[in-house]
């Protein structure tokens, strides 16, 4: 399945339908170069030429930003799913809005049903509907998206409907762009906070788990030793834990009593061994402990700092359990949040593409607004052929060159040329890549 789509637009012939049919006949029906879909852009407010030129650049930057955050959310969801990572794709869905409100349904009510993610709109709605807060709350829970509104990303794109509630078309283009920018900024900020908290938890848990494994030199010894391995509560005596290389175990047993004076004879026993080391205890007088450590090290016997303390050991075990419980508790809500906000960000991205197509089309084809936007799903094998057909169809739109293709030297100052658009075509053209988890950064 292709994950790259193109959105193009061309001036309306006698009707926009005619523009679409001509293009569709040549590319899809006769030559099977692609699948085409009408890409519905509502009647947005045009504003002035100056505003459009300024907006053209800013929308390019916004496009890059929104895509970057959408990918960030998708990739983090993959990270959080850990061993269920193969389920990532089925969690990356777009919330298909039910289209414009019925006339029978007042707009405010409609807006209330949509989960609007902008803070001030939330506050706003609260005041409107003070009398039925329970109704409002019911709709507002993020994870109560009705199942049937969920769509896979290709479906969302091919049946794209502008979300009138979130991005009211009575507003100026600049305001709509600002709404999107704020919304994505909010998601980005929340993602930073949430991921930091969750990653800390995960990190602490991993560190504790590491300490349960690994070599006797480094691992936590608490779960290997028992109370009876130690002389406790003695005024003069103390028990040390010593790590001895396995090959020297006999050397230890023969010689440990001679390492310093004041060692309790036959006080050492083997507690645990791994591939390379043995763990022994030894009891001696407190006052020779430091000297013992020193001389033991000279013989390659390593004394581990360890104090047997029941409360601390219990606390350690409890911490592990607590972290595991916390992580389990946070997992569900975090995954839900990521799914909802992936959907928000992805939908915002497609709205940015729609804004760009609108702005570029007006800049290129002039007023009154008369263009047909078309979503193309190119056939992988015939991309070059498709380009040729489109150039033949629309080459004449470019006053500069009848041939259709413009050399890159010419496109320095073409007004309305999208920001970061490396290739120039005589028709308005944008790429949409809906694979949000591939490694290649755009």
C-alpha positions as CSV (number, residue, x, y, z in Angstrom):
1,X,0.0,0.0,0.0
2,X,1.3,3.4,-1.0
3,X,1.7,5.7,2.0
4,X,2.4,8.7,-0.2
5,X,-0.5,10.8,-1.5
6,X,-0.5,14.0,-3.5
7,X,-2.9,16.8,-3.2
8,X,-3.1,19.0,-6.3
9,X,-5.4,21.7,-7.5
10,X,-6.2,23.0,-10.9
11,X,-8.4,25.9,-12.0
12,X,-12.1,25.1,-12.5
13,X,-13.2,24.7,-16.2
14,X,-16.8,25.7,-16.9
15,X,-17.4,23.8,-13.6
16,X,-15.1,22.2,-11.1
17,X,-16.7,18.9,-11.8
18,X,-15.4,19.1,-15.3
19,X,-11.8,19.8,-14.1
20,X,-12.1,16.7,-12.0
21,X,-13.5,14.5,-14.7
22,X,-10.9,15.5,-17.3
23,X,-8.1,14.8,-14.9
24,X,-9.6,11.6,-13.6
25,X,-10.3,10.2,-17.2
26,X,-6.8,10.8,-18.3
27,X,-5.0,9.5,-15.2
28,X,-7.2,6.9,-13.6
29,X,-9.9,5.6,-16.0
30,X,-7.7,5.3,-19.2
31,X,-4.3,4.7,-17.8
32,X,-4.6,3.4,-14.3
33,X,-1.9,5.7,-13.1
34,X,-3.5,6.5,-9.8
35,X,-6.8,6.6,-7.8
36,X,-8.3,10.0,-7.5
37,X,-10.7,11.5,-4.9
38,X,-12.2,15.0,-4.6
39,X,-10.5,16.8,-1.8
40,X,-13.2,19.0,-0.2
41,X,-12.1,22.4,0.9
42,X,-14.9,24.7,2.2
43,X,-15.4,28.4,1.3
44,X,-12.7,29.9,3.4
45,X,-12.2,33.7,3.8
46,X,-9.7,34.9,1.3
47,X,-8.4,38.1,3.0
48,X,-5.9,40.4,1.1
49,X,-3.2,39.4,-1.3
50,X,-0.6,40.6,1.2
51,X,-2.0,38.4,3.9
52,X,-2.0,35.4,1.5
53,X,1.6,35.8,0.6
54,X,2.6,36.1,4.2
55,X,0.5,33.2,5.2
56,X,1.9,31.0,2.4
57,X,5.3,31.0,4.1
58,X,4.0,30.6,7.6
59,X,1.8,27.6,6.6
60,X,4.8,25.9,5.2
61,X,6.5,26.2,8.6
62,X,3.3,25.2,10.4
63,X,3.1,22.1,8.1
64,X,6.6,21.0,9.1
65,X,5.9,21.6,12.8
66,X,2.5,19.8,12.9
67,X,4.0,16.8,11.0
68,X,7.0,16.7,13.4
69,X,4.7,16.6,16.4
70,X,2.3,14.0,14.8
71,X,5.3,11.7,14.3
72,X,6.6,12.4,17.8
73,X,3.3,11.2,19.3
74,X,3.2,8.2,17.0
75,X,6.8,7.1,17.8
76,X,6.3,7.6,21.5
77,X,3.2,5.5,21.4
78,X,5.3,2.8,19.8
79,X,7.9,3.1,22.6
80,X,5.2,2.9,25.3
81,X,3.6,-0.2,23.8
82,X,7.0,-2.0,24.2
83,X,6.4,-5.7,23.5
84,X,3.0,-4.9,21.9
85,X,4.7,-2.6,19.4
86,X,3.3,-4.7,16.5
87,X,-0.2,-3.3,17.5
88,X,1.0,0.3,16.8
89,X,-0.6,0.7,13.4
90,X,-4.0,-0.3,14.6
91,X,-3.8,2.4,17.3
92,X,-3.0,5.1,14.8
93,X,-6.4,6.2,13.8
94,X,-8.0,9.5,12.8
95,X,-11.3,10.7,14.3
96,X,-13.6,11.2,11.4
97,X,-15.8,14.2,12.2
98,X,-19.5,13.7,11.3
99,X,-19.3,16.6,8.9
100,X,-21.2,19.9,9.2
101,X,-24.0,20.2,11.8
102,X,-27.6,19.7,10.8
103,X,-29.6,22.9,10.6
104,X,-31.9,21.4,13.1
105,X,-29.1,21.4,15.6
106,X,-27.8,24.7,16.9
107,X,-24.2,25.1,16.2
108,X,-23.2,25.7,19.8
109,X,-24.7,22.3,20.8
110,X,-22.8,20.7,17.9
111,X,-19.6,22.2,19.1
112,X,-20.2,21.0,22.6
113,X,-20.3,17.4,21.3
114,X,-17.0,17.7,19.6
115,X,-14.2,17.4,22.0
116,X,-12.6,20.8,21.5
117,X,-9.1,20.8,22.6
118,X,-8.6,24.5,23.1
119,X,-8.7,25.6,26.6
120,X,-10.5,28.9,26.1
121,X,-13.2,27.1,24.2
122,X,-13.6,24.7,27.1
123,X,-14.1,27.6,29.5
124,X,-16.4,29.2,27.1
125,X,-18.6,26.2,26.7
126,X,-18.8,25.8,30.5
127,X,-20.5,29.2,30.8
128,X,-22.9,28.4,27.9
129,X,-24.2,25.3,29.4
130,X,-24.1,25.9,33.1
131,X,-27.5,24.4,33.4
132,X,-26.5,20.9,32.1
133,X,-23.0,20.3,33.2
134,X,-23.5,16.5,33.4
135,X,-24.4,16.4,29.7
136,X,-21.3,18.4,28.8
137,X,-19.0,16.3,30.9
138,X,-20.3,13.2,29.4
139,X,-19.4,14.2,25.9
140,X,-16.2,15.8,26.9
141,X,-14.2,12.7,28.0
142,X,-11.5,12.3,25.5
143,X,-11.6,8.6,25.3
144,X,-15.3,8.4,24.7
145,X,-14.9,8.9,21.0
146,X,-17.7,7.0,19.4
147,X,-16.2,3.9,17.7
148,X,-17.8,4.5,14.3
149,X,-16.0,7.9,13.9
150,X,-12.7,6.2,14.0
151,X,-11.1,5.7,10.6
152,X,-7.8,4.4,9.3
153,X,-5.6,7.2,8.0
154,X,-6.2,6.5,4.3
155,X,-9.9,6.6,4.8
156,X,-9.7,9.9,6.8
157,X,-7.7,11.4,3.9
158,X,-9.8,10.1,1.0
159,X,-13.1,11.1,2.7
160,X,-11.7,14.3,4.2
161,X,-14.3,16.6,5.7
162,X,-13.4,20.0,7.1
163,X,-14.0,20.1,10.9
164,X,-16.3,23.1,11.2
165,X,-16.5,23.0,14.9
166,X,-12.7,23.0,15.6
167,X,-11.7,25.3,12.8
168,X,-14.6,27.7,12.2
169,X,-14.5,28.9,8.6
170,X,-16.0,32.2,9.5
171,X,-12.6,33.0,11.0
172,X,-9.8,34.5,9.0
173,X,-7.2,32.1,7.5
174,X,-4.6,33.5,9.9
175,X,-6.8,32.7,12.9
176,X,-7.4,29.2,11.8
177,X,-3.7,28.7,11.4
178,X,-3.2,30.1,14.9
179,X,-5.8,27.7,16.3
180,X,-3.9,24.8,14.8
181,X,-0.6,26.1,16.0
182,X,-1.8,26.6,19.6
183,X,-3.5,23.2,19.6
184,X,-0.3,21.4,18.4
185,X,1.8,23.5,20.8
186,X,-0.4,22.3,23.6
187,X,0.0,18.6,22.5
188,X,3.7,19.1,22.2
189,X,4.0,20.5,25.7
190,X,1.7,17.9,27.3
191,X,3.7,15.1,25.5
192,X,7.0,16.4,27.0
193,X,5.5,16.4,30.6
194,X,3.8,13.1,30.2
195,X,6.7,11.3,28.6
196,X,9.2,12.6,31.1
197,X,7.1,11.4,34.0
198,X,6.5,8.0,32.4
199,X,10.2,7.6,31.3
200,X,11.4,8.4,34.8
201,X,9.2,5.7,36.2
202,X,10.3,3.3,33.6
203,X,14.0,4.2,34.1
204,X,13.8,3.7,37.9
205,X,12.1,0.3,37.4
206,X,14.8,-0.7,34.9
207,X,17.6,0.3,37.3
208,X,16.0,-1.8,40.0
209,X,15.6,-4.7,37.7
210,X,19.2,-4.4,36.6
211,X,20.2,-4.6,40.2
212,X,18.4,-7.9,40.5
213,X,20.5,-9.4,37.8
214,X,24.1,-9.0,36.7
215,X,27.3,-10.2,38.3
216,X,27.8,-10.5,42.0
217,X,30.2,-7.6,41.8
218,X,27.5,-5.1,41.0
219,X,24.1,-6.6,41.6
220,X,21.9,-6.0,44.6
221,X,22.7,-8.6,47.2
222,X,19.7,-8.0,49.4
223,X,17.6,-10.8,47.9
224,X,20.5,-13.4,48.1
225,X,21.3,-13.2,51.8
226,X,19.4,-14.3,54.9
227,X,19.3,-13.1,58.4
228,X,21.3,-16.2,59.7
229,X,24.3,-15.2,57.5
230,X,25.0,-12.3,59.8
231,X,26.0,-11.6,63.4
232,X,23.7,-8.8,64.3
233,X,23.6,-6.4,67.3
234,X,27.0,-7.3,68.5
235,X,29.1,-4.6,70.1
236,X,32.4,-5.9,68.8
237,X,31.7,-8.2,65.9
238,X,30.6,-7.5,62.3
239,X,29.9,-9.7,59.3
240,X,31.2,-8.7,55.8
241,X,30.2,-9.9,52.4
242,X,33.1,-10.8,50.1
243,X,33.1,-11.4,46.4
244,X,35.8,-14.0,45.4
245,X,36.7,-14.9,41.8
246,X,35.4,-18.4,41.3
247,X,38.9,-19.8,40.4
248,X,40.2,-18.5,43.8
249,X,37.4,-20.0,46.0
250,X,39.7,-22.6,47.5
251,X,42.4,-20.0,48.1
252,X,39.8,-18.0,50.1
253,X,38.7,-20.9,52.1
254,X,42.2,-21.9,53.0
255,X,43.5,-18.4,53.7
256,X,40.8,-16.0,54.8
257,X,41.4,-16.6,58.5
258,X,45.0,-15.3,58.1
259,X,44.1,-12.0,56.2
260,X,44.3,-10.0,59.5
261,X,44.1,-10.8,63.2
262,X,40.8,-11.1,65.0
263,X,38.8,-13.1,62.4
264,X,36.3,-15.5,63.8
265,X,37.5,-19.0,62.7
266,X,35.3,-21.0,60.4
267,X,32.9,-18.1,60.1
268,X,32.8,-18.0,56.3
269,X,30.3,-19.9,54.2
270,X,29.4,-19.9,50.5
271,X,26.1,-18.0,50.1
272,X,25.8,-17.8,46.3
273,X,27.8,-18.2,43.1
274,X,27.4,-17.1,39.5
275,X,29.5,-17.8,36.4
276,X,32.5,-15.9,37.6
277,X,32.3,-15.1,41.3
278,X,31.4,-16.6,44.6
279,X,29.7,-14.7,47.5
280,X,31.1,-15.5,51.0
281,X,30.4,-14.0,54.3
282,X,33.0,-13.6,57.1
283,X,32.8,-12.4,60.7
284,X,35.5,-10.4,62.4
285,X,36.1,-7.7,65.0
286,X,34.8,-4.3,63.9
287,X,38.1,-2.6,64.6
288,X,40.0,-4.7,62.0
289,X,37.3,-4.3,59.3
290,X,39.1,-1.5,57.4
291,X,42.4,-3.3,57.5
292,X,40.7,-6.5,56.4
293,X,39.2,-4.7,53.3
294,X,42.5,-3.4,52.3
295,X,44.4,-6.7,52.6
296,X,41.6,-8.6,51.0
297,X,41.7,-6.3,48.0
298,X,45.4,-7.0,47.6
299,X,44.5,-10.7,47.2
300,X,41.7,-9.9,44.7
301,X,38.9,-10.5,47.3
302,X,36.4,-7.7,47.1
303,X,34.4,-6.6,50.2
304,X,31.0,-5.3,49.2
305,X,29.5,-2.5,51.3
306,X,26.4,-4.1,52.8
307,X,24.5,-3.6,56.0
308,X,21.8,-6.1,56.8
309,X,18.7,-4.2,57.7
310,X,15.3,-5.8,57.6
311,X,13.3,-2.6,57.2
312,X,15.4,-1.4,54.3
313,X,15.2,-4.7,52.6
314,X,11.4,-4.7,52.9
315,X,11.4,-1.1,51.7
316,X,13.4,-2.1,48.6
317,X,11.0,-4.8,47.7
318,X,8.1,-2.5,48.3
319,X,9.6,0.1,46.0
320,X,9.8,-2.4,43.2
321,X,6.2,-3.4,43.6
322,X,5.1,0.2,43.9
323,X,6.9,1.2,40.7
324,X,5.5,-1.8,38.8
325,X,2.0,-0.9,40.0
326,X,2.5,2.8,39.1
327,X,3.6,1.9,35.7
328,X,0.7,-0.4,35.1
329,X,-1.7,2.3,36.3
330,X,-0.2,5.0,34.0
331,X,0.0,2.7,31.0
332,X,-3.7,2.7,30.1
333,X,-4.4,6.4,30.4
334,X,-1.2,7.3,28.6
335,X,-1.9,5.1,25.7
336,X,-5.4,6.5,25.4
337,X,-4.0,10.1,25.6
338,X,-1.5,9.3,22.9
339,X,-4.2,7.7,20.6
340,X,-6.5,10.7,21.0
341,X,-3.8,13.2,20.5
342,X,-2.3,11.4,17.5
343,X,-5.7,11.7,16.0
344,X,-5.9,15.4,16.8
345,X,-2.5,16.1,15.4
346,X,-3.0,14.0,12.3
347,X,-6.3,15.7,11.5
348,X,-4.7,19.1,12.2
349,X,-2.0,18.2,9.7
350,X,-4.5,17.4,6.9
351,X,-6.3,20.7,7.7
352,X,-3.0,22.5,7.3
353,X,-2.5,20.8,3.9
354,X,-6.0,22.0,2.9
355,X,-5.2,25.6,4.0
356,X,-2.0,25.5,1.9
357,X,-3.9,24.2,-1.1
358,X,-6.4,26.9,-0.7
359,X,-3.9,29.7,-0.3
360,X,-1.7,28.6,-3.1
361,X,-4.6,28.1,-5.5
362,X,-5.9,31.6,-4.9
363,X,-2.4,33.0,-5.3
364,X,-1.8,31.2,-8.5
365,X,-5.2,31.1,-10.1
366,X,-6.6,34.4,-8.8
367,X,-10.1,35.4,-7.9
368,X,-13.0,34.6,-7.8
369,X,-12.1,31.4,-6.0
370,X,-12.5,28.7,-8.6
371,X,-10.3,25.6,-8.4
372,X,-10.7,21.8,-7.9
373,X,-8.5,20.2,-5.3
374,X,-7.9,16.5,-6.0
375,X,-6.3,13.9,-3.8
376,X,-4.2,11.5,-5.8
377,X,-3.1,8.0,-4.6
378,X,-0.3,7.4,-7.2
379,X,0.3,4.0,-8.5
380,X,3.9,3.2,-7.3
381,X,4.9,1.9,-10.7
382,X,3.7,4.8,-12.7
383,X,4.8,7.9,-10.8
384,X,6.9,9.3,-13.7
385,X,4.2,8.7,-16.3
386,X,1.6,10.3,-14.0
387,X,3.8,13.4,-13.7
388,X,4.0,13.6,-17.5
389,X,0.3,13.4,-17.9
390,X,-0.3,16.1,-15.3
391,X,2.3,18.3,-17.0
392,X,0.6,17.9,-20.3
393,X,-2.8,18.6,-18.7
394,X,-1.6,21.7,-16.8
395,X,1.6,22.9,-18.5
396,X,-0.3,25.8,-20.0
397,X,-1.0,27.2,-16.5
398,X,2.5,28.4,-16.3
399,X,2.9,31.5,-18.4
400,X,6.6,31.3,-18.3
401,X,7.0,28.0,-20.1
402,X,4.7,26.3,-22.5
403,X,6.7,23.1,-22.0
404,X,5.3,22.7,-18.5
405,X,8.4,21.8,-16.5
406,X,10.2,24.8,-15.0
407,X,13.9,24.6,-14.3
408,X,14.8,25.2,-10.7
409,X,16.7,28.4,-11.7
410,X,13.4,30.0,-12.7
411,X,11.5,29.3,-9.5
412,X,13.4,31.6,-7.2
413,X,10.8,34.3,-6.8
414,X,7.5,32.8,-7.9
415,X,4.9,34.3,-5.6
416,X,3.0,31.8,-3.6
417,X,5.6,29.1,-4.0
418,X,5.1,27.0,-0.9
419,X,7.8,27.1,1.7
420,X,10.2,24.2,1.5
421,X,8.6,22.9,-1.6
422,X,11.6,21.6,-3.4
423,X,9.9,20.9,-6.7
424,X,7.8,23.3,-8.6
425,X,4.9,22.2,-10.9
426,X,2.6,24.3,-13.0
427,X,-0.3,23.1,-10.8
428,X,-0.5,23.4,-7.1
429,X,1.1,20.3,-5.5
430,X,1.6,19.0,-2.0
431,X,2.8,15.6,-0.8
432,X,1.1,13.9,2.2
433,X,3.0,11.0,3.7
434,X,0.7,9.1,6.0
435,X,3.3,6.6,7.3
436,X,3.8,8.3,10.6
437,X,6.3,5.8,12.1
438,X,8.9,5.4,9.4
439,X,12.3,6.5,10.5
440,X,13.0,8.9,7.6
441,X,12.4,12.4,8.9
442,X,10.7,14.7,6.4
